[in-house]
Amino acid sequence: MKNIEWTDYTWNPITGCSPVSAGCDNCYARKRAKRLQKNPKTAEKYRNGFKPTFHPECLIDRKIWKYDKVFVGSMGDLFHDDFSDEQIFEILDNIQYISVVSSVFHKEKTAFQLLTKRPVRAVDIFQKYEKHNNHILCNIWLGVSVENQDTAWRIEELKKINKSIIKKRFVSFEPLLGEIRNLNLQNIDWVIVGGENGSGARPMKKEWVDLIFDEIIHCEFENIIPFFFKGWGKSKQSYNDNKNHDDVYRDYHWRQFPS
């Protein structure tokens, strides 16, 4: 798996998804699933290509114990409607178990990072899971992908999930495909921004990043939100237009994580 800079390890007890917005057009996971389907070592796991598939055999992964940050579902969306409540609960139960054990053997619990374009389902799942469990011990960072003005509503949905259930809320503006006005990042713990990668990558403009960055720097939050700038992406236009502007962001919160 190509390195994802903001995590230490990727764990995929589910794979697969389907498009919901413009950010899905050049989905890296869909392209990668097709390649993995042809690889003899991974053909069985990706036998369904990019169709949402639950992999109970992957629930136990001993490598997880070694890492501080684990991205759950890098090859799909855990909150896709094709995954049943029971399947998602099984994954969350396993996260619970690992989180408790890791807190015994390590000085900090492993952080489990979940990212979705389906926050309405995520809200429903976590409300049900809270009733399913008397208390939540997981160190879960739940994030939403937002690529333009049309998808900014996902941020407000994310805020509906009580902080007693999840540890951190974050927003991944990747790929950032347009400007986002009237942005409200109050009660958000982490922001990731990045351009699109892969063939046919669409450009990202500095003005779009500035709107997000200004919200972080100039608004009266209790704490300044950690800012993780991944880069301008693979669009030649983005790179040529913006290659001299990296220092603007590096001077402040260049690739920061929540404490």
KEMI-754539 format. One record per residue: x, y, z of N, C-alpha, C in turn. Coordinates in Angstrom, 3 decimals, padded with zeros to 6 digits, always signed. Layout:
N
X;Y;Z;X;Y;Z;X;Y;Z
...
! end
This chain:
259
+000.840;-001.200;+000.000;+000.000;+000.000;+000.000;+000.873;+001.248;+000.000
+000.609;+002.171;-000.910;+001.351;+003.423;-000.928;+001.163;+004.143;+000.411
+002.254;+004.721;+000.902;+002.213;+005.361;+002.204;+001.172;+006.473;+002.257
+000.386;+006.486;+003.324;-000.521;+007.588;+003.634;+000.149;+008.344;+004.764
+000.546;+009.575;+004.490;+001.450;+010.295;+005.391;+000.889;+010.531;+006.778
-000.435;+010.562;+006.910;-001.008;+010.914;+008.204;-001.386;+009.700;+009.066
-000.916;+008.523;+008.669;-001.145;+007.342;+009.496;+000.114;+006.497;+009.521
+000.136;+005.493;+010.406;+001.279;+004.591;+010.510;+001.023;+003.246;+009.849
-000.267;+002.867;+009.753;-000.589;+001.524;+009.271;-002.026;+001.522;+008.762
-002.293;+000.754;+007.727;-003.655;+000.631;+007.209;-004.178;-000.784;+007.471
-005.402;-000.838;+007.944;-006.058;-002.101;+008.300;-007.390;-002.161;+007.560
-007.608;-003.217;+006.782;-008.780;-003.278;+005.911;-009.641;-004.521;+006.156
-010.432;-004.521;+007.244;-011.408;-005.597;+007.427;-012.614;-005.442;+006.500
-012.688;-004.296;+005.839;-013.677;-004.096;+004.759;-012.940;-003.516;+003.562
-013.464;-003.792;+002.363;-012.973;-003.149;+001.148;-014.169;-002.818;+000.264
-013.973;-001.823;-000.605;-014.997;-001.507;-001.592;-015.860;-000.323;-001.231
-016.446;+000.271;-002.265;-017.268;+001.463;-002.090;-018.008;+001.734;-003.393
-018.731;+002.847;-003.444;-019.376;+003.316;-004.669;-019.392;+004.835;-004.643
-019.409;+005.482;-005.819;-019.289;+006.944;-005.872;-020.474;+007.660;-005.235
-020.167;+008.782;-004.533;-021.223;+009.605;-003.954;-021.058;+011.086;-004.297
-019.863;+011.487;-004.750;-019.643;+012.909;-005.049;-018.427;+013.058;-005.963
-018.119;+014.304;-006.302;-017.056;+014.581;-007.274;-015.693;+014.074;-006.824
-015.471;+013.998;-005.518;-014.196;+013.520;-005.015;-013.938;+012.060;-005.326
-014.974;+011.334;-005.735;-014.841;+009.906;-006.035;-014.390;+009.639;-007.470
-014.379;+010.660;-008.319;-014.171;+010.443;-009.749;-012.859;+009.737;-010.071
-011.797;+010.095;-009.353;-010.486;+009.481;-009.598;-010.033;+008.660;-008.392
-010.934;+007.925;-007.803;-010.670;+007.192;-006.566;-009.454;+006.274;-006.693
-008.456;+006.494;-005.833;-007.240;+005.677;-005.863;-007.548;+004.239;-005.449
-008.473;+004.073;-004.499;-008.763;+002.734;-003.979;-009.441;+001.869;-005.042
-010.308;+002.457;-005.836;-010.975;+001.701;-006.901;-009.958;+001.202;-007.920
-009.027;+002.081;-008.305;-007.992;+001.683;-009.266;-007.082;+000.608;-008.678
-006.737;+000.778;-007.404;-005.841;-000.174;-006.758;-006.508;-001.539;-006.593
-007.803;-001.551;-006.294;-008.514;-002.816;-006.121;-008.479;-003.650;-007.403
-008.580;-003.000;-008.542;-008.517;-003.719;-009.825;-007.155;-004.373;-010.014
-006.091;-003.667;-009.609;-004.743;-004.239;-009.730;-004.561;-005.405;-008.760
-005.054;-005.234;-007.537;-004.903;-006.273;-006.532;-005.714;-007.521;-006.881
-006.786;-007.337;-007.618;-007.611;-008.463;-008.040;-006.839;-009.387;-008.992
-005.872;-008.821;-009.693;-005.076;-009.593;-010.659;-003.800;-010.166;-010.050
-003.495;-009.756;-008.823;-002.285;-010.225;-008.149;-002.585;-011.545;-007.430
-001.848;-012.615;-007.731;-002.135;-013.909;-007.093;-002.134;-013.857;-005.569
-001.332;-012.970;-004.974;-001.230;-012.887;-003.517;-002.454;-012.218;-002.887
-003.152;-011.402;-003.652;-004.289;-010.644;-003.100;-005.603;-010.904;-003.850
-005.551;-011.789;-004.835;-006.726;-012.026;-005.685;-007.935;-012.507;-004.885
-007.709;-013.340;-003.876;-008.828;-013.868;-003.095;-009.517;-012.753;-002.315
-008.730;-011.897;-001.663;-009.333;-010.812;-000.883;-010.103;-009.858;-001.788
-009.589;-009.612;-002.986;-010.224;-008.656;-003.892;-010.983;-009.365;-005.011
-011.508;-010.536;-004.693;-012.261;-011.327;-005.670;-013.475;-010.574;-006.197
-014.025;-009.667;-005.380;-015.199;-008.888;-005.794;-014.821;-007.527;-006.365
-013.532;-007.348;-006.645;-013.099;-006.049;-007.161;-013.325;-004.960;-006.128
-014.072;-003.932;-006.499;-014.325;-002.814;-005.588;-015.751;-002.844;-005.043
-016.405;-003.981;-005.158;-017.722;-004.134;-004.552;-017.537;-004.229;-003.035
-018.347;-003.510;-002.242;-018.192;-003.568;-000.788;-018.211;-005.000;-000.265
-017.154;-005.361;+000.456;-016.981;-006.732;+000.940;-016.431;-006.720;+002.362
-017.058;-007.504;+003.222;-016.612;-007.646;+004.608;-015.634;-008.816;+004.687
-014.521;-008.612;+005.415;-013.474;-009.636;+005.508;-013.277;-010.037;+006.971
-014.107;-010.924;+007.500;-013.965;-011.314;+008.914;-012.612;-011.942;+009.218
-011.997;-012.552;+008.210;-010.687;-013.169;+008.415;-009.597;-012.142;+008.700
-009.897;-010.864;+008.414;-008.919;-009.799;+008.635;-009.126;-009.062;+009.962
-010.103;-009.495;+010.743;-010.378;-008.807;+012.003;-009.196;-008.925;+012.968
-008.508;-010.057;+012.916;-007.330;-010.244;+013.761;-006.094;-009.914;+012.937
-005.413;-008.859;+013.321;-004.190;-008.428;+012.641;-003.182;-008.037;+013.719
-002.247;-008.907;+013.963;-001.303;-008.708;+015.065;-000.359;-007.533;+014.837
-000.244;-007.084;+013.593;+000.645;-005.960;+013.313;+000.127;-004.658;+013.923
-001.178;-004.584;+014.157;-001.792;-003.362;+014.679;-001.132;-002.924;+015.980
-000.744;-003.895;+016.811;-000.203;-003.578;+018.129;+001.065;-002.727;+018.058
+001.730;-002.766;+016.914;+003.026;-002.087;+016.786;+002.897;-000.591;+016.532
+001.706;-000.116;+016.192;+001.576;+001.235;+015.656;+000.741;+002.147;+016.553
+001.054;+003.436;+016.469;+000.321;+004.439;+017.246;-000.961;+004.873;+016.556
-000.924;+004.942;+015.207;-002.084;+005.412;+014.442;-002.414;+004.378;+013.357
-003.645;+003.917;+013.355;-004.088;+002.898;+012.405;-005.301;+003.417;+011.637
-005.186;+003.465;+010.311;-006.283;+003.891;+009.441;-007.132;+002.665;+009.105
-008.387;+002.686;+009.530;-009.299;+001.567;+009.327;-010.119;+001.794;+008.061
-009.924;+000.934;+007.063;-010.724;+001.034;+005.844;-010.153;+001.967;+004.798
-008.860;+001.881;+004.549;-008.254;+002.739;+003.527;-008.685;+002.353;+002.115
-009.239;+001.136;+001.980;-009.662;+000.641;+000.666;-011.183;+000.568;+000.550
-011.868;+001.397;+001.298;-013.325;+001.406;+001.225;-013.896;+002.427;+002.189
-015.218;+002.377;+002.362;-015.892;+003.262;+003.317;-016.671;+002.385;+004.281
-016.238;+002.367;+005.532;-016.834;+001.512;+006.553;-018.330;+001.750;+006.708
-018.795;+002.960;+006.391;-020.198;+003.306;+006.621;-021.048;+003.229;+005.349
-020.558;+002.497;+004.363;-021.344;+002.228;+003.162;-022.568;+001.396;+003.537
-023.674;+001.655;+002.864;-024.926;+000.966;+003.190;-024.851;-000.543;+002.989
-023.927;-001.024;+002.183;-023.818;-002.463;+001.943;-023.225;-003.220;+003.125
-022.641;-002.491;+004.081;-022.152;-003.136;+005.294;-023.250;-003.049;+006.356
-023.587;-004.182;+006.925;-024.666;-004.216;+007.914;-024.211;-003.586;+009.234
-025.176;-003.189;+010.041;-024.855;-002.681;+011.378;-024.030;-003.709;+012.152
-024.399;-004.975;+012.028;-023.729;-006.030;+012.777;-022.267;-006.171;+012.354
-021.994;-006.040;+011.068;-020.621;-006.125;+010.592;-019.780;-004.961;+011.117
-020.354;-003.765;+011.093;-019.630;-002.593;+011.601;-019.413;-002.714;+013.099
-020.434;-003.189;+013.821;-020.286;-003.384;+015.269;-019.172;-004.382;+015.573
-019.050;-005.399;+014.745;-018.007;-006.398;+014.966;-016.614;-005.760;+014.846
-016.468;-004.875;+013.879;-015.198;-004.159;+013.720;-014.966;-003.227;+014.901
-015.994;-002.497;+015.317;-015.856;-001.588;+016.458;-015.566;-002.350;+017.748
-016.180;-003.519;+017.904;-015.889;-004.346;+019.078;-014.419;-004.753;+019.096
-013.894;-005.081;+017.923;-012.494;-005.482;+017.840;-011.577;-004.298;+018.142
-011.980;-003.112;+017.672;-011.229;-001.896;+017.992;-011.243;-001.665;+019.500
-012.393;-001.884;+020.123;-012.503;-001.743;+021.574;-011.477;-002.634;+022.275
-011.455;-003.881;+021.870;-010.565;-004.843;+022.509;-009.098;-004.430;+022.335
-008.717;-004.097;+021.115;-007.332;-003.701;+020.849;-006.981;-002.433;+021.617
-007.922;-001.498;+021.666;-007.679;-000.233;+022.351;-007.401;-000.449;+023.836
-008.176;-001.335;+024.461;-007.989;-001.606;+025.882;-006.651;-002.297;+026.128
-006.351;-003.307;+025.335;-005.116;-004.061;+025.532;-003.892;-003.190;+025.252
-003.980;-002.360;+024.199;-002.838;-001.513;+023.871;-002.561;-000.508;+024.981
-003.617;-000.070;+025.680;-003.427;+000.876;+026.775;-002.738;+000.217;+027.968
-002.819;-001.113;+028.051;-002.153;-001.846;+029.125;-000.662;-002.014;+028.827
-000.351;-002.304;+027.562;+001.026;-002.616;+027.192;+001.811;-001.415;+026.665
+001.092;-000.328;+026.335;+001.766;+000.861;+025.820;+001.378;+002.062;+026.681
+002.165;+003.124;+026.583;+001.862;+004.294;+027.397;+000.635;+005.044;+026.885
+000.259;+004.828;+025.617;-000.950;+005.445;+025.065;-001.728;+004.410;+024.264
-003.019;+004.610;+024.173;-003.841;+003.736;+023.357;-003.546;+003.956;+021.870
-003.684;+002.901;+021.092;-003.603;+003.039;+019.647;-004.762;+003.907;+019.162
-004.468;+004.856;+018.271;-005.516;+005.703;+017.689;-006.019;+005.051;+016.407
-007.326;+004.873;+016.312;-007.937;+004.276;+015.128;-008.607;+005.381;+014.319
-008.137;+005.572;+013.095;-008.607;+006.663;+012.237;-009.615;+006.120;+011.222
-010.825;+006.660;+011.261;-011.891;+006.278;+010.335;-012.262;+007.500;+009.508
-012.372;+007.318;+008.201;-012.679;+008.429;+007.294;-013.838;+008.033;+006.397
-014.845;+008.909;+006.284;-016.039;+008.565;+005.522;-016.569;+009.739;+004.715
-017.283;+009.409;+003.660;-018.081;+010.380;+002.919;-019.565;+010.195;+003.245
-019.847;+009.367;+004.236;-021.221;+009.033;+004.608;-021.463;+009.314;+006.102
-021.356;+010.565;+006.504;-021.478;+010.881;+007.933;-022.857;+010.631;+008.512
-023.904;+010.682;+007.713;-025.253;+010.420;+008.233;-025.329;+008.992;+008.766
-024.782;+008.056;+007.999;-024.748;+006.651;+008.461;-023.838;+006.530;+009.680
-022.717;+007.237;+009.679;-021.789;+007.176;+010.812;-022.464;+007.649;+012.097
-023.227;+008.740;+012.015;-023.949;+009.246;+013.184;-024.907;+008.179;+013.708
-025.640;+007.565;+012.809;-026.603;+006.534;+013.189;-025.907;+005.345;+013.847
-024.799;+004.911;+013.258;-024.064;+003.755;+013.776;-023.536;+004.029;+015.181
-022.920;+005.193;+015.390;-022.333;+005.466;+016.696;-023.392;+005.689;+017.767
-024.555;+006.224;+017.382;-025.644;+006.339;+018.354;-026.127;+004.961;+018.783
-026.239;+004.064;+017.825;-026.646;+002.696;+018.149;-025.572;+001.986;+018.970
-024.321;+002.236;+018.622;-023.221;+001.552;+019.310;-023.088;+002.031;+020.750
-023.399;+003.290;+020.977;-023.360;+003.816;+022.333;-024.383;+003.086;+023.212
-025.542;+002.782;+022.648;-026.558;+002.027;+023.392;-026.132;+000.566;+023.561
-025.393;+000.067;+022.570;-024.916;-001.320;+022.585;-023.860;-001.517;+023.668
-023.125;-000.443;+024.010;-022.071;-000.497;+025.023;-022.369;+000.515;+026.125
-022.111;+000.137;+027.346;-022.340;+001.054;+028.457;-021.369;+002.222;+028.437
-020.160;+001.982;+027.952;-019.173;+003.054;+027.853;-018.249;+002.757;+026.683
-017.642;+003.797;+026.135;-016.773;+003.679;+024.975;-015.334;+003.912;+025.420
-014.479;+002.953;+025.137;-013.082;+003.051;+025.534;-012.155;+003.300;+024.343
-012.703;+003.267;+023.154;-011.879;+003.363;+021.947;-011.227;+004.736;+021.820
-010.057;+004.744;+021.231;-009.400;+005.995;+020.850;-009.646;+006.181;+019.354
-010.882;+006.555;+019.006;-011.277;+006.667;+017.602;-011.206;+008.123;+017.144
-010.538;+008.333;+016.022;-010.555;+009.622;+015.338;-011.453;+009.447;+014.121
-012.574;+010.125;+014.112;-013.512;+010.008;+012.988;-013.441;+011.256;+012.126
-013.261;+011.046;+010.819;-013.154;+012.162;+009.897;-014.128;+012.057;+008.739
-014.385;+013.202;+008.115;-015.189;+013.242;+006.890;-014.353;+013.838;+005.768
-014.588;+013.354;+004.556;-013.957;+013.912;+003.361;-014.840;+015.026;+002.813
-014.215;+016.165;+002.531;-014.928;+017.320;+001.979;-014.102;+017.858;+000.836
-014.692;+017.921;-000.364;-013.902;+018.352;-001.512;-014.310;+019.703;-002.100
-015.517;+020.167;-001.777;-015.995;+021.432;-002.348;-017.183;+021.941;-001.535
-017.791;+023.006;-002.012;-018.915;+023.601;-001.283;-020.077;+022.628;-001.138
-020.309;+021.820;-002.158;-021.446;+020.903;-002.145;-021.334;+019.824;-001.070
-020.121;+019.568;-000.607;-019.942;+018.502;+000.386;-019.591;+019.035;+001.776
-019.604;+020.357;+001.939;-019.243;+020.955;+003.235;-020.233;+020.586;+004.336
-021.450;+020.213;+003.978;-022.451;+019.817;+004.966;-021.997;+018.638;+005.815
-021.071;+017.855;+005.298;-020.605;+016.678;+006.037;-019.952;+017.061;+007.365
-019.380;+018.264;+007.409;-018.719;+018.721;+008.640;-019.738;+018.857;+009.764
-020.888;+019.441;+009.463;-021.924;+019.628;+010.485;-022.488;+018.287;+010.944
-022.587;+017.324;+010.041;-023.030;+015.989;+010.440;-022.035;+015.353;+011.406
-020.755;+015.524;+011.094;-019.709;+014.964;+011.958;-019.827;+015.487;+013.387
-020.159;+016.755;+013.524;-020.246;+017.373;+014.849;-021.395;+016.811;+015.692
-022.307;+016.090;+015.066;-023.436;+015.518;+015.810;-023.018;+014.331;+016.662
-021.849;+013.782;+016.384;-021.386;+012.624;+017.151;-020.719;+013.112;+018.418
-021.214;+012.662;+019.535;-020.752;+013.124;+020.839;-019.292;+012.786;+021.068
-018.553;+013.731;+021.670;-017.138;+013.504;+021.944;-016.919;+012.479;+023.062
-017.970;+012.057;+023.711;-017.828;+010.958;+024.666;-017.725;+009.618;+023.945
-018.056;+009.611;+022.653;-018.034;+008.382;+021.864;-016.754;+008.295;+021.044
-016.360;+009.406;+020.429;-015.139;+009.422;+019.629;-014.144;+010.396;+020.250
-012.867;+010.132;+020.042;-011.819;+010.934;+020.677;-011.561;+012.234;+019.922
-011.462;+012.143;+018.578;-011.146;+013.302;+017.750;-012.075;+013.353;+016.539
-012.427;+014.580;+016.152;-013.139;+014.805;+014.892;-012.162;+015.482;+013.924
-012.107;+014.999;+012.683;-011.226;+015.664;+011.729;-011.873;+015.756;+010.353
-011.344;+016.679;+009.545;-011.841;+016.883;+008.189;-010.681;+016.733;+007.219
-010.883;+015.907;+006.208;-009.889;+015.734;+005.149;-010.383;+016.448;+003.895
-009.769;+017.597;+003.590;-010.081;+018.321;+002.361;-009.163;+017.781;+001.257
-009.421;+016.558;+000.859;-008.590;+015.903;-000.148;-009.415;+014.912;-000.953
-009.457;+015.031;-002.269;-008.858;+016.133;-003.028;-009.692;+017.408;-002.908
-009.024;+018.524;-002.684;-009.729;+019.802;-002.626;-009.974;+020.271;-004.055
-011.261;+020.369;-004.443;-011.624;+020.619;-005.841;-012.303;+021.963;-006.068
-012.508;+022.731;-005.017;-013.158;+024.021;-005.180;-013.133;+024.811;-003.887
-013.486;+026.087;-003.979;-013.479;+026.920;-002.780;-014.656;+026.560;-001.880
-014.456;+026.757;-000.584;-015.504;+026.473;+000.393;-015.696;+027.726;+001.240
-016.843;+028.354;+001.063;-017.161;+029.585;+001.791;-017.946;+029.278;+003.060
-017.947;+030.250;+003.987;-018.691;+030.125;+005.245;-018.331;+028.841;+005.989
-017.047;+028.534;+005.993;-016.556;+027.323;+006.627;-016.558;+027.492;+008.143
-017.095;+026.506;+008.840;-017.125;+026.541;+010.303;-016.400;+025.309;+010.845
-015.195;+025.525;+011.363;-014.390;+024.425;+011.887;-014.385;+024.380;+013.414
-015.319;+025.083;+014.024;-015.457;+025.014;+015.477;-015.707;+023.562;+015.891
-015.013;+023.113;+016.940;-015.139;+021.757;+017.470;-014.561;+020.679;+016.560
-013.698;+021.087;+015.637;-012.938;+020.143;+014.823;-011.511;+020.086;+015.375
-010.949;+018.882;+015.467;-009.660;+018.682;+016.137;-008.468;+018.588;+015.194
-008.723;+018.456;+013.897;-007.606;+018.237;+012.966;-008.097;+018.527;+011.553
-007.232;+019.128;+010.741;-007.562;+019.417;+009.347;-006.443;+018.908;+008.446
-006.823;+018.153;+007.416;-005.903;+017.677;+006.389;-006.301;+018.341;+005.081
-005.310;+018.825;+004.323;-005.584;+019.429;+003.020;-004.610;+018.849;+001.998
-005.127;+018.504;+000.836;-004.246;+017.983;-000.209;-004.892;+018.025;-001.572
-004.040;+018.103;-002.595;-004.511;+018.044;-003.970;-004.713;+016.605;-004.414
-005.250;+016.460;-005.615;-005.568;+015.130;-006.138;-004.327;+014.479;-006.739
-004.219;+013.166;-006.576;-003.116;+012.396;-007.136;-003.619;+011.451;-008.220
-002.696;+010.795;-008.879;-003.068;+009.824;-009.896;-003.271;+010.456;-011.256
-003.500;+009.592;-012.247;-003.711;+010.072;-013.620;-004.998;+010.888;-013.695
-004.954;+011.957;-014.467;-006.120;+012.819;-014.609;-006.381;+013.693;-013.407
-005.359;+013.899;-012.563;-005.535;+014.710;-011.351;-006.001;+016.114;-011.699
-007.006;+016.588;-010.969;-007.545;+017.931;-011.176;-006.782;+018.934;-010.312
-006.655;+020.170;-010.789;-005.828;+021.157;-010.067;-006.472;+021.634;-008.765
-005.607;+022.052;-007.838;-006.033;+022.675;-006.601;-005.429;+024.076;-006.547
-006.262;+025.084;-006.256;-005.790;+026.469;-006.247;-005.413;+026.913;-004.838
-004.390;+027.751;-004.772;-003.918;+028.251;-003.496;-005.020;+029.019;-002.764
-005.860;+029.752;-003.500;-006.928;+030.532;-002.864;-007.881;+029.630;-002.078
-008.096;+028.403;-002.576;-008.989;+027.478;-001.888;-008.371;+027.028;-000.563
-007.068;+026.785;-000.591;-006.367;+026.384;+000.632;-006.349;+027.543;+001.627
-006.143;+028.751;+001.109;-006.085;+029.929;+001.978;-007.371;+030.116;+002.776
-008.521;+029.843;+002.158;-009.794;+029.993;+002.868;-009.854;+029.074;+004.086
-009.348;+027.855;+003.931;-009.330;+026.904;+005.033;-008.300;+027.315;+006.073
-007.117;+027.668;+005.599;-006.020;+028.041;+006.493;-006.373;+029.284;+007.304
-007.014;+030.255;+006.668;-007.408;+031.480;+007.365;-008.428;+031.191;+008.455
-009.317;+030.245;+008.193;-010.305;+029.869;+009.210;-009.607;+029.306;+010.447
-008.555;+028.551;+010.231;-007.813;+027.960;+011.347;-007.036;+029.020;+012.121
-006.352;+029.899;+011.406;-005.434;+030.856;+012.024;-006.143;+032.044;+012.665
-007.193;+032.549;+012.031;-007.774;+033.820;+012.454;-009.043;+033.711;+013.289
-009.663;+032.528;+013.311;-010.898;+032.409;+014.086;-010.585;+032.145;+015.554
-011.524;+032.503;+016.401;-011.315;+032.427;+017.851;-011.676;+031.038;+018.372
-010.821;+030.052;+018.045;-010.993;+028.731;+018.612;-010.269;+028.666;+019.953
-010.700;+027.735;+020.785;-010.028;+027.549;+022.074;-008.568;+027.162;+021.858
-008.335;+026.301;+020.874;-006.979;+025.913;+020.487;-006.887;+025.968;+018.971
-005.727;+026.383;+018.457;-005.542;+026.396;+017.009;-005.534;+024.953;+016.501
-006.282;+024.690;+015.468;-006.427;+023.331;+014.951;-005.139;+022.896;+014.252
-004.613;+021.732;+014.585;-003.445;+021.210;+013.856;-003.762;+021.087;+012.363
-002.813;+021.528;+011.551;-003.009;+021.612;+010.098;-001.998;+020.695;+009.414
-002.509;+019.740;+008.630;-001.647;+018.782;+007.939;-001.783;+019.027;+006.438
-000.764;+019.670;+005.868;-000.801;+019.984;+004.433;-000.034;+018.911;+003.670
-000.748;+018.095;+002.898;-000.118;+016.984;+002.197;+000.648;+017.426;+000.957
+000.190;+018.486;+000.314;+000.844;+018.932;-000.911;-000.162;+019.259;-001.989
+000.373;+019.656;-003.140;-000.480;+020.167;-004.222;-001.031;+019.082;-005.136
-000.653;+017.840;-004.908;-001.149;+016.767;-005.749;-000.335;+016.616;-007.016
-000.824;+015.786;-007.915;-000.084;+015.444;-009.130;-000.469;+016.274;-010.356
-001.373;+017.205;-010.189;-001.729;+018.074;-011.309;-000.559;+018.997;-011.638
-000.098;+018.989;-012.884;+001.016;+019.851;-013.285;+000.658;+021.321;-013.099
-000.599;+021.647;-013.353;-001.033;+023.040;-013.193;-000.911;+023.462;-011.729
-001.355;+022.603;-010.817;-001.260;+022.931;-009.389;+000.190;+023.116;-008.974
+001.040;+022.210;-009.413;+002.445;+022.268;-009.004;+003.107;+023.531;-009.539
+002.910;+023.812;-010.811;+003.567;+024.976;-011.420;+003.059;+026.289;-010.830
+001.769;+026.339;-010.516;+001.181;+027.571;-009.981;+001.566;+027.809;-008.520
+001.825;+026.733;-007.783;+001.914;+026.868;-006.334;+003.207;+026.392;-005.696
+004.189;+025.960;-006.488;+005.394;+025.357;-005.914;+006.179;+026.319;-005.024
+005.975;+027.618;-005.198;+006.707;+028.592;-004.381;+005.947;+029.025;-003.129
+004.786;+028.417;-002.890;+003.941;+028.868;-001.785;+003.952;+027.939;-000.575
+004.700;+026.851;-000.619;+004.675;+025.904;+000.490;+005.055;+026.552;+001.819
+005.970;+027.505;+001.790;+006.455;+028.128;+003.028;+005.351;+028.844;+003.788
+004.318;+029.285;+003.079;+003.199;+029.960;+003.736;+002.603;+029.045;+004.805
+002.478;+027.771;+004.497;+001.877;+026.826;+005.425;+002.927;+026.202;+006.343
+004.134;+026.006;+005.832;+005.189;+025.404;+006.632;+005.529;+026.261;+007.849
+005.407;+027.566;+007.731;+005.738;+028.459;+008.842;+004.796;+028.287;+010.028
+003.626;+027.702;+009.787;+002.667;+027.558;+010.873;+002.521;+026.086;+011.276
+001.616;+025.395;+010.661;+001.292;+024.034;+011.105;+001.564;+023.032;+009.991
+002.808;+022.901;+009.641;+003.177;+021.992;+008.566;+003.129;+020.548;+009.050
+002.172;+019.780;+008.570;+002.050;+018.358;+008.893;+001.997;+018.090;+010.391
+001.057;+018.723;+011.032;+000.852;+018.549;+012.470;-000.241;+017.504;+012.736
-000.154;+016.903;+013.921;-001.149;+015.934;+014.372;-001.821;+016.448;+015.651
-003.025;+015.954;+015.940;-003.642;+016.292;+017.227;-002.794;+015.738;+018.370
-002.789;+016.431;+019.476;-002.049;+015.943;+020.644;-002.811;+014.780;+021.279
! end
